Amino acid sequence: MRFTKSIPNMFTLGNLFCGFLSIGFAAEGEYNNAAILILIGMMLDSMDGRLARMLKADSSLGKELDSLADIVTFGVAPSFLVYYTYLNQLGKLGIMVAGLFPLFGAYRLARFNISSSKSSLNYFIGVPITAAGGILALLTLFGNYIPNIITTVVFTGLCFLMVSRIRIPSFKEIPLPKYGTIVTLFIGCLLFVIYKGTYKQFPYLIYIATPLYVAYLAYRFVKKKNNKEELE
């Protein structure tokens, strides 16, 4: 029973470790590796909360751990990635600008944690840090086809959108389409990497995370279908 209740936290810690590895890869100049690890962390982050509710393993520890993992994987890691790939040309000004992203992201997470549970079920206030970090990872992954100015503008815009008061639908009541979108983006990036012939340079975790996440989606789909049949 204790092991079952710790499974969601394992996914959260996996998310945190992906953020740590991403920073390391970015520092070594392996920017595609760093971007892929952020996307893997994005998938793990979308799974831990659902698994906690599925296994009835919700806890205050898990919620706090999730926020700490998010600030590393989707706040610090993307900011380092953008700094090493684009903003380092600006010198000290570049590192200062890059530092804005985790600062705004931390504020966004803190505000979300104290928001009412009712509003969080229907919409987010501001862009979630998970989505913002994932967007930066995708921009870096396809950086050869995107002008630097666009990435810089998107980076700056996401900083302010995270702390804005804009209401963004959460779509928590429609999980499968959201999961399908994430999986589609991830598989699309994987196919792009294979097409470019550089897949051997990427972390082996990518080949573990993809089938694992697809299997989880299939399980969710079957469970939802069975619940509908029981209600009928």
Secondary structure, DSSP 8 states (H G I E B T S, - for coil): -HHHHHHHHHHHHHHHHHHHHHHHHHHTT-HHHHHHHHHHHHHHHHHHHHHHHHTT---HHHHHHHHHHHHIIIIIHHHHHHHHHTGGGGTHHHHHHHTHHHHHHHHHHHHHHTS-HHHHHHEEES--HHHHHHHHHHHHHTGGGS-HHHHHHHHHHHHHHHTS--EEE--TT-HHHHHHHHHHHHHHHHHHHHHHT-GGGS-THHHHHHHHHHHHHHHHHHHHHHHHHHH-
